[in-house]
Amino acid sequence: MKIAFISSVHGHKWPGSENLWSECAGKLLLAGHQVLAVVSRDFRGAKTLGGLAAQGMSIQYVRPFSGRWARVSDRFLNPFRHVTAFAPDLIVVSSGSAYDPVYAPPLGKFLDDTGIPFVFACQMNAETFWVDDSMRSIMGRILEKAAATVFMSAENWRITERQLAMKISRGHVIPPPLRLNVKDPLDWPDQSKDAPWRLACVARLEPRWKGQDVLFEVLANDKWKGRNYTLSLFGQGAEEQYLRRLIKYFGLEEQVVFSGFSPDPQSIWSNHHLQVLATRGEGGPMVITEGMMCGRASVTTRCGYNPDYIIDGETGFLAAFATPDCFGQKLEEAWSRRSAWREMGVRAHSAIWQRMESFKSADQFTALIESLKN
């Protein structure tokens, strides 16, 4: 087969949304298929793409498929001419959200017009997206036409059907790959009498989705003043300066530290006791299952696949939504039970270890693609 991958994600160097399709591309290359990837110029220098290119994958780097440039250039230059020239048997679109073909009109027009079968992989959806009739019309046509639609979680699938008021009949749930395999929970970090409880938020510095603003407002509450804890922010992003101002606004300078991006979850969780993530919209999030694999419980929201893997009060804490009230209640419950965090983390590890087969995501995705060859 000849398979063309299109990623609509841009503005990041190599986010977790790219893991599923890229791992699948590697498997397809090993099986003898020809593969093309059309990706954002932001991904230049990504080690994963370098490795795939060495395996024989063709790569075309393009400008993001949106904005003023797209509106002007698309009149004269088809941004998907590389795909047309490649003449694939199948196109696989890895869409950063359920509605990227609307936010990036050239992508939506290409999918609307093409006669080539395609798979639409939705990397994220959220309750906070509002979808109007124009969006419903565009996405309804695209998803009805798709040979298959892939969601990272059942929750994303459910929300999309409600937002579009349509049944997505050729849908599949394939979670993001879990790249961590730790047989036993990590050793518990030092917890001597006067040592602080160390919380970690592992997420892009993008509060629109990752909810660091909500977390800070909760920690600014009077009941948290004087509590012996620290919060480490692991991640990078365009909103770092805003978050620094917000920390100062809430008076959290002594508790919150920026720790940068870490590619090694084990190095994070060998020194932290609890994960906190007030996320507003997800496909996964992978950081939650990585934390569980390391033997750490989380306080997070009923978002993405979190409810599929966390049992509230047993292997973690699930807030109904990312608001200071909802998330604050769960974080308060977690603090009142901090002596149980270690044992909850052990149970979290056991729970995720027993379901490792469900995370053979690239195998599942590859099998789906190959099943569509006829």
N, C-alpha and C positions, 0 to 999 in steps of 0.2 A: 504493500500500500504506500501511497504518498499522503502524508498527514501534515497539515499546516496548523500550527498553534498561533493564536493571536492573544496577547495579553493586553488588556485595557488599562492596567495599573501604571501609574506614573507618579513622580514626586518623591520616590524613595529609591534607595540604592539596590535593595533586594529584600523586600518584605516577605513574611511567611506565606502570603497568598500565592507565591510563585513556586512553592515546594511541590505541590501535587502535580501540576502539569509538567514541570521539569524532570521530576523523577520518572514520570510516565514516558516522557520523550526518550530518556536514557534506555528504558526497557524496550521501547519500540526500535531504537537504533540497533540494539543488540540482537533483536529478532530479525533484522535485515530490512526494515522499512526505511523509506526516505522521509526525512523530517525537515521542515522549515519552521522557524520561529520568527514572528514579527513582534518586536517588543520596543518599549520606550528607550530613548537614548539615555535615560537616567540609569539604565542597567549596564551601561558600558563598564567593563572592569569587573563584573560579577564573576567570581571564581566558578560558580556552577555553570554559567554559560560558556566559559572558557573550556571547561571539561567536556561539555556537550559538543562544542565545535571540534574539539580534538577527536571525538567519536564519529564526526562526519555530519553533524547537524548544520544546516545553513541558517544564518541569522541575519535579519534585516532590522536595523535600528531606525526608528522613526520618531518624529515629534509626537507629543500627545495628541490624541484624536479629538481635540476640542479647542475652544477658544477662537479668537479672531483669525489667527493664522489658518486654522482649519477651514473656516468659512470662506476665506479668500482663495487659498491654494486648492481646495477641493473642486473649484470650478474649472481648474486647468490641469490638475495633477491628481490622479486617483491614488489615495494613500494605501490602497490594497492592491496596487498593480503587481507587487511582488508575489502575492498569493495567486492572482489570476495567471501570471506567467508560469508559476510552479505547477499549475493544473492539478491540485490535490484531489484525491478520492474522498477526503473528509477534512473538514475544518473543525478545530476545537478552540472555542473562545473561552478564555479564562477571564471572567468579568469581575472586577473589583467589588462591584455591588450588583444587586438585582436589576439596576436601572442604568448601567453604564451605556447601553446602546441609545438611551435617551439623552444622557448628559454629553455623550460624544456622538453627535449626529452622523458623521461619516461612517461610523461603525454600524449604527442602526440602519442607515441606507444600504450599506453593503450586505448586511444580513437579510434585509427585506428583498433585495434584488437578486441575490445569488441563486443559482440553480444547483450549487454544490451542497450536498448534505452537511449539516454541522451539528456539533454538540455544544450546548451552552452550559458552562459551569459557573454557577453563582457562588462567589466567595463570601458574600455577606448580605444580610438584610437586617432591618431593624424596625421596631414598632414606631420609631420617630420619623420614618419616611412618610411623607404624604404624597399620594399618587393621584393625579388628576386624570380626566377622561382622555386627554391627548396621550399621556404616558400609558394609560391602560390600552389604548388602541395600538400604539407602537409595539409595546411588549407583548400584548396578546397575540398579534400576528407573528412575532418572532418565536415565541414559545410554542405556539401551535404548529409552526413550521419545523421546529428543531427535531432532529432525529432522536435526541435525548436531552434532558435537562438534569444537571447534577447539582445537588445542594450539599453543603457541608454539614447540615444538621436538619433533623425533621422539623425543628422550630422554624428555620428559615423557609422551608417548603410551605408550611402551614401559613405563615405570615404572607408570603407571596401570593398564594391562592386567594386569601381574603382581600388583599389589596387590589388584585386584578379582577376579583369576582369570577374566577374561572378555574376549572379543573385542569391541572397539569398532568396529563395522563401518562406521559413517558418520562416520569421523574424517577430519580434515584438519589439515595443518600450515601455519600462517600465522604467520611470525615477527613480533615487534613491529616497528613502522615505524622506519626509520633516517632521522632528520630532518636528517642532516648530509650535505652534498655538497661535498667539498673536492677539487678537481681534482688538486692536488699535495700531497705530504707537507709539513707545516709545517717551517719552518726548525728546525734542531737547536739546543736551548738551549745557552747558554754552557757550555763544558767546559774551562776553562783548568786549568792544572796543579793548583792547590790548591782548585778549586771542588768542592763536594760533588756526588755523584750524587743527583738529586732523584727520589724515588719518590712516587707518588700513589695513594691508595685513594679511588676515587670511588663512594660508596655511602651509603645511609641509615645512621645510627648505630644499627644494629640487629644486634648480633653474633650473635643467634640464627640469622640467615640469612646475613649478610654476612661473618661470620667474622673481624672485627677482633681478637677475642680470640686466635684461632689465630695470626694475623700477629704480634701483639705477643709471644707466647711464643717464636716463632721468632727474632724480633729480639733477644730477651733472652738468647739462647744466647751462650756465651763467644766463639765464633768471630766474632760480629758486633760485639763490643766493639772500639772503635778504628777501625772502618771508616768511611770518609768518605762518609756519606750523610745525607739527611734524608727524612722521610716526612710528607707532607701529607694530612690527612684532609678530603675534600670531602664534606659532607653534613650533614644535621640528623637528629635523632631523639631518642626518649625515653630512650635508654641513654647519653647523653653523659656524665653524671656517673659512671656505672659505668666507662666507658672511660677517663675522666680518672683515676679511682682505680687502674685496672689499669696505666696508663702509669706512675704513681708506684710501684706495687707492683713492676713489672719494671725500674724505674730508667731509663726511656726519655725522661725529660723534655727532654733536650738534643736528641733526634733527631726527636721527633714533635710536630707542630703541628696545631691545629684551624683549618681554613681556611674553615669555613662552607659553605653551599650556593652553587654557581655554576651558573647556567643556560646558560653558554657553554663547551662543551667545548674550543673552540679557545683560549680564554684559559688554561685549565688546561694543555693540552699544549704551548703555546708556551713554558712554563717548567718542564716536567718531562720526565724521560727514560724512565720505565718505569711501567706500571700494575701494581698488585699487588691481587689480590682473592681472598681465600680463601673464596669463597662456598659455602654448604652447600645452597642451594636456589634455583632460578631458573626463569624462563621463557626469558628472553634469556641473559645480561643485556645491555641496550642499551649500557651504558657501555663494554663491551669492543669492540663494533663501532664505536662512536664514536671510541674511542682508535685503533683500526686506521685509520679514515678520516683521522685526523690524522697518521698516520705513526708510531705508537708501538706497541711490542710490549708484551705483558702476561705476567705470571705469574698464572695462575688455575687453576681446577679443571675436571675433566671433568664439567661441570654445565650443564644447559640446552642452548643451542645452541653453547656454546664449542667442542666438538669438530668441529662442522660448518664452522667458519670458521678455526680456528687449526690450523696444522700444527706439532706439537710439535718444538721445536728449530730451526724455520725462520722462522715468523712469530710465535712466542710460546712459552710454556712451560706445559704442562698437567700439573698434579698429579692423581694418581688420586683423592684425596679431601681434604677439609678437615680434616686432622689435623696437628699440629705436625711429625710425622715425614714424612708425604707432602709437605706443602706446603714444609716446610723443605728437603727434598732438592732440589725444583725451584727454590726461591729461591737456594739455594747454587749450583746449576748456572748459573742466570742471572747471578749475581754473577761467577762465574768467566769468563763470556763477555761481560762488560759492554762491552768494546771493540766487540762486534758488535751492540749494541742499535740503533744508528742504521741499519745496513743491514737488520736484521730489521724495523724499523719501516717502511722503504721497501717491503720485500716484503709486509708486512701491509697497507699502503695499496693496493698493486697488487692483492692478493688480494681485498680487499673491494670495490674499485672495479669489478673485472671481474664481480662478482655483484650489482650494484646492482638489476638487474631483480627479483631475489628479494625485495627489500625494498619493493616496491610493495604493501604489506600492506593498506592501506585499500581499494585497488582490488580485491584478491583477496577481501577480506571482504565488500565491497559486492556483488560479483558472486555470491558464495555466497548471500547473503541474498536477492537478487533472483531467484535460480534456484529458490527455495523458495516463490515466490508462488502456485504452483498446488498 
